[in-house]
């Protein structure tokens, strides 16, 4: 049974086992690492140095989030290709 909530289809893994997939573990780990690094006092460049201390935080967190986004898009393309095969 599929449920549509605000235009997003939620697939039930019990009735749709061939189309149900979890998010890639790499994307989850990338987002988790970005959150931990963002709040962690341990940095590549200490935050006491103006601008450079924050710049490394922005660079690392944004890189990890872009990586997660690409992994999710790759999984979505793979699922779409699998579902459209006859």
N, C-alpha and C positions, 0 to 999 in steps of 0.2 A: 504494500500500500504506500503510495507516494503522497506526501502532504505538501501543499504549497502555502508558504507563509511569506507575505509581502512580496510576492513574485519570485521567490526562491524555492525551487523544488528540493525537498528533503527526501532522500531515498532511504527506504527501509531496507536494511541489509538482509532481513529474513525473506523478503519477497523479491528483492532485486540483487542477488548475490553477485551477478556478473558485472554490474555497473557500480557497485559500492566500493569505494577505495578510501583509505585514510589519507590524510595529508602526509607529504613526505617527511620522514624523520629529520632529514637535513634542514628543512625549512623550520621545523619546530626548534631544533637545537640552535639554529642561527638567530631566531628571534629571542630565545631564552638567553643566549650569550650576549646579544645586544642590550637586553634589559639589565643583565647583571653588570656588564661593563659600564653602562651608563650611570649606574648608581654606586659603583664601587669606588673606593678611595684610591685604589691601585690603578695607575695610569702609565702610558708610555712616556708622556711628558707631564710633569706635575702641574696641577691647576694653579699654582702660585704664580707661574709665569703668565703674564697677561696675554690673552688671545691665543698663544700657541698651546697653552694647557687645555683650552676648550676646543681648539681646532682638531686636536687628535681625537677627542671624544666624538665630535661630529663626524669626522672621517670614518672612524671605526664603526660606529653605530649605523651610519647611513650605508656603508658598504655591506654590513651584515644584513640589513633590512632589504637591500636590493638583491642580495644573493637569495634570501628567502623568497622574494617575489618571483625571481626567475625560476627557482625550483618548483614553485606552485604552478606557474604558467606552463612549465615543461610537463608536469604531471597532468594538467588539464588538457594539453594538446594530445598527449598520449591516450588519455581516456576518450577524447573525442574521436580520435582515429580508430580506436578499438570499437567504439559503439557504432560507428558508421559503416564498418565492414559488414558485408552480407553474410 
